[in-house]
Amino acid sequence: MAMARRSARPTGHDDDAPVFVISVAAELAGMHAQTLRQYDRLGLVSPSRTRGGGRRYSTRDVQLLREVQRLSQEGVSLAGIQRILDLENHVAALQSRVDELSTELASAQATLATGARVFAVGPRGEVVAVRPGQRPPRAPSSQALVVWRPGR
């Protein structure tokens, strides 16, 4: 369950908006507030803070708390849960990068498909059209042998 992406629901509700105090977040997640404090200390779920230092949980934080609880109930240690969450965030970041590169590749392919041409200098100094990645033809080289004799 990747938690790295921001999203807003069609109703205008932002899943990343810190709106729940710890008691409400604990109730929504089905756990004790002290457990949320422990997870915060361990870095499993890091809620936003008010100016006074109070914790504020977002909808995404509550979903993450439920995921941590599910993994814990399946017997995964807290260190294991942290590693799983780190890997999921890494996978989400890599997927985002793949999406960026795919978009860039599609754009480059579209440019090539439009008949974009590349020009180069030909063997006699003229401008010649070539396909991308192709070199212009070379001037024929002479096969003549020249003998030089100094002092004559």
C-alpha positions as CSV (number, residue, x, y, z in Angstrom):
1,M,0.0,0.0,0.0
2,A,2.1,2.9,-1.3
3,M,1.6,6.1,0.7
4,A,3.9,8.4,-1.2
5,R,1.4,10.0,-3.6
6,R,-0.8,13.0,-2.9
7,S,-4.4,12.9,-4.1
8,A,-7.5,15.0,-3.6
9,R,-10.9,13.4,-3.8
10,P,-13.5,14.8,-6.1
11,T,-15.3,16.2,-3.1
12,G,-12.4,18.5,-2.4
13,H,-11.1,16.5,0.6
14,D,-7.3,16.2,0.6
15,D,-6.1,12.8,2.0
16,D,-3.0,14.5,3.2
17,A,-4.7,17.3,5.2
18,P,-3.8,16.9,8.9
19,V,-7.3,17.0,10.4
20,F,-7.6,14.4,13.1
21,V,-6.4,14.8,16.7
22,I,-4.7,11.7,18.2
23,S,-7.8,10.4,20.0
24,V,-9.9,10.5,16.8
25,A,-7.2,9.0,14.7
26,A,-6.7,6.2,17.2
27,E,-10.5,5.4,17.2
28,L,-10.6,5.5,13.4
29,A,-7.6,3.1,13.2
30,G,-9.0,0.9,15.9
31,M,-6.0,1.2,18.3
32,H,-5.0,3.0,21.5
33,A,-3.6,6.5,21.4
34,Q,-0.5,5.3,23.2
35,T,0.2,2.9,20.3
36,L,0.0,5.9,17.9
37,R,2.6,7.7,20.0
38,Q,4.9,4.7,20.0
39,Y,4.6,4.4,16.2
40,D,5.4,8.1,15.9
41,R,8.5,7.7,18.1
42,L,9.6,4.7,15.9
43,G,9.0,6.7,12.7
44,L,6.4,4.3,11.3
45,V,3.7,7.0,11.1
46,S,4.8,10.6,11.3
47,P,1.8,12.9,11.8
48,S,1.9,16.7,11.3
49,R,2.4,18.9,14.3
50,T,0.5,22.0,15.5
51,R,2.5,25.0,16.7
52,G,1.9,23.7,20.2
53,G,3.4,20.3,19.3
54,G,0.1,18.4,19.1
55,R,-0.2,15.6,16.6
56,R,-2.6,15.9,13.7
57,Y,-3.3,12.9,11.5
58,S,-4.5,12.9,7.9
59,T,-6.7,10.3,6.2
60,R,-3.6,8.9,4.6
61,D,-2.0,8.6,8.1
62,V,-5.0,6.7,9.4
63,Q,-4.8,4.3,6.4
64,L,-1.2,3.8,7.1
65,L,-1.9,3.0,10.8
66,R,-4.4,0.4,9.7
67,E,-1.8,-1.2,7.4
68,V,0.8,-1.2,10.2
69,Q,-1.8,-2.8,12.5
70,R,-2.7,-5.5,9.9
71,L,1.0,-6.3,9.3
72,S,1.6,-6.5,13.1
73,Q,-1.3,-8.8,13.6
74,E,0.1,-11.1,10.9
75,G,3.3,-11.4,13.0
76,V,5.6,-8.9,11.3
77,S,7.9,-7.2,13.7
78,L,7.9,-3.4,13.9
79,A,11.4,-3.3,12.2
80,G,10.0,-5.5,9.4
81,I,7.0,-3.2,9.0
82,Q,9.3,-0.2,8.8
83,R,11.3,-2.0,6.1
84,I,8.2,-2.9,4.2
85,L,6.9,0.7,4.3
86,D,10.3,2.0,3.2
87,L,10.4,-0.4,0.2
88,E,6.8,0.5,-0.7
89,N,7.7,4.2,-0.8
90,H,10.8,3.4,-2.8
91,V,8.7,1.4,-5.3
92,A,6.2,4.3,-5.6
93,A,9.0,6.7,-6.2
94,L,10.5,4.4,-8.9
95,Q,7.1,4.0,-10.5
96,S,6.7,7.7,-10.6
97,R,10.1,8.0,-12.3
98,V,9.2,5.3,-14.8
99,D,6.0,7.2,-15.6
100,E,8.0,10.4,-16.2
101,L,10.5,8.6,-18.5
102,S,7.7,6.9,-20.4
103,T,6.1,10.3,-21.0
104,E,9.4,11.7,-22.2
105,L,10.0,8.7,-24.5
106,A,6.5,9.1,-26.0
107,S,7.2,12.7,-26.6
108,A,10.5,12.0,-28.3
109,Q,8.9,9.3,-30.5
110,A,6.1,11.6,-31.5
111,T,8.7,14.2,-32.5
112,L,10.5,11.7,-34.7
113,A,7.2,10.4,-36.2
114,T,6.3,13.9,-37.4
115,G,9.1,13.7,-39.9
116,A,11.6,15.9,-38.0
117,R,14.7,15.9,-40.0
118,V,18.4,16.2,-39.1
119,F,20.8,18.1,-41.3
120,A,24.6,17.7,-41.6
121,V,27.5,18.9,-43.7
122,G,28.1,16.7,-46.8
123,P,31.6,15.8,-48.2
124,R,31.8,18.9,-50.3
125,G,30.5,21.3,-47.6
126,E,26.9,21.2,-48.7
127,V,23.9,20.7,-46.4
128,V,22.4,17.2,-46.6
129,A,19.4,15.7,-44.8
130,V,20.0,12.5,-42.8
131,R,17.9,10.3,-40.5
132,P,18.5,10.7,-36.8
133,G,21.6,8.6,-35.8
134,Q,22.9,8.5,-39.4
135,R,26.1,10.1,-40.7
136,P,26.4,11.9,-44.0
137,P,28.3,10.1,-46.8
138,R,32.0,10.5,-46.9
139,A,33.9,12.0,-49.8
140,P,35.7,9.3,-51.8
141,S,39.4,9.1,-50.8
142,S,42.2,8.9,-53.3
143,Q,44.2,5.7,-53.7
144,A,47.2,7.6,-55.2
145,L,50.6,6.9,-53.9
146,V,52.9,9.9,-53.5
147,V,56.6,9.5,-53.2
148,W,58.5,12.4,-51.7
149,R,62.2,12.7,-52.3
150,P,63.9,15.6,-50.5
151,G,66.7,17.5,-52.1
152,R,65.9,17.0,-55.7
